[in-house]
Every structure is written in structure tokens, then in C-alpha cells.
Amino acid sequence: MKYEVIIGLEIHLELLTASKLFCGCSTAFGREPNTNCCPVCLGLPGSLPVFNRRAIELAVTAALALNSEIRLWSRFDRKNYFYPDLPKAYQVSQYDQPLARGGYLEVDVAVGKRRINLERVHLEEEAGKLVHAGHSIIGSGYSLVDYNRAGIPLLEIVTAPEMHSGREARLFLEDLRTVLLYAGVSDCKMEEGSLRCDANISLRPEGSSILGTKAEVKNMNSFRSVELALDYEVQRQEKVLSGGGSVVQETCHWDEENKQTITLRGKEGSSDYRYFPEPDLLPLVLENTFVEDLGRSLPELPSERRERLREQYGLEKEEAFLLTANRELGDFFEKAAKAYPVYDNLFNWVQGDLLYQLRENDKKVEEIDPNLLAGLLQLLDEGSINRPVAKELLAEMVQSGADPKEMVRERGLERISGRDRLLPLVEQVIAENPEAVENYRQGKNKALAFLVGKVMAATKGRADPAELNRLLKEKI
Amino acid sequence: MPFDFGKEVDHVARLARLSLEEDEKERMAGQLSDILKTARRIQELDTTGIEPTSHVTERPAVLREDRVRPSLPLDKALRNAPRREKGFVKVPRITVSEQDQK
């Protein structure tokens, strides 16, 4: 039997605030454990939470960027569960009155664009971090808890069950990350945990309209592992169903090392969280103007930038895509384009030699001054240097940040051109290499290339080979 | 079918990670039954036309500016921790069956 795969994602991201959601503790990453804690985020008796305005602004901005409908009245609830990462034994979250409902993201998938709908976007507090003493979460002797993270504003985005493969889920997630980065709401680092993703996945016979029993997959720490874990889970469930068995509703953990999912426990129903309205927080009521202002100051989003790049610089679709998906590369291109408005040539150098040198030298594009590349290409276009020299200077520019213009001046790398300057060198090479000259006269074209090479060497690569060809032919 | 309070107590105790003695379970089953009876009585009230109310004041929440303020010194922050190690709170082993994340 053929099965249809149904995947829904639940995404959590830490919002870029200076202080936590309900208290003034710092959100800085990498501090000594438990040094960013106060009575509020430790849940000490008598403390009261107060909303961080910036967190609300960022949450609304993210929801707007995802075309989600902001609800001016929303409420916070306690989600009760006992786990050592929660100092209060409940998480302040939003249950039936979330900050935003609906929304969608247009994702470029293999078959073109596809709209993935969202169920909701809501705000909650981050939990602390458990450091497992053993090798992994399973089989630890004991655990160590750091509450620095507890109380950082966390945005939860829930998609509709509308994705059909691990690959689609990955593409959606990558696009979502790009949108959120552009919106400036989070640094979205999966490896540091500021962007996390859980997935619900189920299979059903093709053509059926009833959802199959789902499994929840957690601990996918990279875009690649999201794809791998979901593909693995598809195969696992397919095997169970094809063998006449049924999938048990469960939570599983992606084991990165062994590339498989491991069952953690039977899934508890949501009623087990015993949600109830948070008595310490009044409902969040937003003014219409608050939301409208944020909508107006929404930064340019990836889809808008793609369109603009194509229009403004005459780039192809894939070219605009590259410069948008890699925001810093796009920024570099746009800055360089101001000083060097030959856009197609600029793009070719950025996509080709620049990216190559960045990879070779393990550098980030943010470390390179776009004006240096613009200056380099001007030298090349003016004919002050030739192409091989330009490539070498680019490599050095990436390695050391040196200015190509200065390097040219200091080292005398200007192109040597013109009959007057080249002819004496040509004549000298002809005089010094009678054998090659004779070979060329007898029809050996290779001999000419040899002679060109000799003059090039004499000029330290600064002459134009085509010009030398002409002069040599003329003189022999 | 009568509601099985004994079973409900077991369930809630498991969620709260409490281990109860038999006599405690019995006592709590009775208390739970009483609490639910009271709730049922309240539910008998006619609330037609009244919006669900979660908070008694009509005022919206207050927002504060995003400014970092000093946190507690480590020693104070961990004063109530039963066990600690290298600045962390040390907690018992979390077994597979108890695993319960968001």
C-alpha cells in the first residue's frame, strides 16, 4: 500500500531582548550557570512577573512577518508539569487565547511555490537547561540544572499538518528562519538552541482523509537532522503499518549519533498539563496603533528583497535567491554595487571568486569591506591590472583585508601595456630564444605560447597575453 | 458509572511526582470528591449572558521597558537548592519513563 506522509512542525525561538520576559535578568548566552537569576525567574514566593514591552513588540513583529492575525486581547496561562528545568513547576504560556492565529509562509519546494499555513503564534517563557551528566538524556546518573535560560521570551509557531516529506519540512524551516532573521526578532541559531523544532508525523493510506496516529519527534538540532529524522520516522512507521501493526502515539528522541529515533514515553494528553489562566498576569491588551506602527516599521522581508534585487540590479531569479538566502552576502553585494554599478560583473565575482576565497580562507563575508572589491573591479575594468592579478589580489584581500589599490601601488602591479613598453621586452625574448622562434616559423604554434610565457614572466604577469601574441607574430 | 477517585489520585500523584501511602490516597480521594462536589454546585449557577472571567480587574497588563537589572548573587540564588554542584542545581536521574518535556 502507498502511504501519504503528514507532518506538522512546532517551532520555538528565543526573542532578541536584553532582559527576560517577566524580569530584568540578562538573556546573555554563555554566562556562568545560575548567575542570571532572580526571585521572579526562580519562582520564589511573593515575586510577580511584569511583561517586557520589547518581547511583545518582537512577538507581534514576528507574527506580522508570518501573515498571522494579531489578536488585540490575549491571555497567559500556566502549563503545569513537573520537570527540573522549570523552577516554578509550571511554564507561563498561552493556551486558548494566543497572541496570533493563522498565518502562512510561501515556501519554494521542488514543484514550485507552496503555501504552508500556520495554526498559531504565541508567546511563552523559556525553560532552564539541563546538563546531563551521562552521555545522553537516557542513562544519565543525575542531571545539573542551569536556570539562566529560564524566563527568556520564547515564541512558539505551530504549523498546520501540511508537509509531506522530511525535505519539505527542512525547506519550510530554512525559509522560516530566513524570514525571522530578516524580521530581526531572533538570531535563530539551531546549534545554540535559540531556534528549535519538534515535529508531529503520521502516515495514512493514500486517498484517506483520516489522520493516522502520530508520533512526536524531538531533539533535532540542525536542518539536516530534521530531514534525516523525519525520513527515518516515515520508514519506521511504514514498516509498522505494512506489517499489519499500528503506530503507537509516542514521543521519540532523534539520536544523532546512531541516526535513528528512540521512544521516550507514551504521549500524555494536553489535559494533563492542567492549563489555567495565570492569575499573576492580567490579560495582554494591545492598542491598534501599537500593532499598526510595528507593521509599518517591519523590515524588508526575503520575498520582497528577492523581487527588489531582480528589479534594481537585473538579476536572475536564482541569483536573487542566493543573495537573499544568505543575507550577509546580499548586504555585501548591495554595498559594493553602490561603488561599482556594473551589476552582472559584480555578481559573477561575488558568486565565483569571492565565495570561493571565503570558503578557502574560512572567512565570513561580514569581515570583508565591500568597497575593496568594488575598487578591485574598477582597476580591472580600467585596464590597470589584468585578470590573473585581480584574482590574486582578491585572494589576498580576503585573507588579510588589504586594499587592492594599495597593493597595486606598493608592488608595482599595474598592467604593462602599449607598444612602446612591450616591444623592447618582446625583442629581447626573441633574441634570447632563437630555437623557439625557429620552431614557430616552422608552424609549431606551441612555440608562440612559450614565447608569450617568457614575456609574461619578464613582466611578472602584468602584460596582456593577447597583446603579446600580436606583437610577437608581428616581429617574427 | 461512578467516578473512580482512587484512580484519579494515582494519576495526579504521578503527574506531581508524589509517592503516597495507601491511607493518604484514601484521604485525598475523599477530599478530591468534596472539591469536585463544590465545583459542581458552582456550575449549577445560571451564567447565561456572562462572559467567561479569568481576572476580576478590567485593567490590561502593564508593560515594562527592556532593561537589564542585577540578578541575585549565585549563593543566594541557590540557597533553596537541596543539592548543587559547580554552580548548578543537582537533581536526581531523569529516567526514560519520567521524561516529560514541553
Interface residues (C-beta under 8 A of the other chain):
Chain A: T17 A18 S19 C23 G24 C25 S26 E32 P33 N34 T35 N36 C37 C38 P39 L42 L44 V50 F51 N52 R53 R54 A55 I56 R75 K79 N80 Y81 F82 Y83 P84 D85 Q91 A127 L130 V131 I137 I138 S140 G141 Y142 S143 L144 V145 D146 Y147 K218 T251 L264 R265 E268 D272 R274 P277 P279 L281 L282 P283 L284 V285
Chain B: L15 A16 R17 S54 H55 T57 R59 P60 A61 V62 L63 R64 E65 D66 R67 V68 R69 P70 S71 L72 L74 A77 L78 N80 E85 K86 G87 F88 V89 K90 V91 P92 R93 I94 V96 S97 E98 Q99 D100 Q101 K102
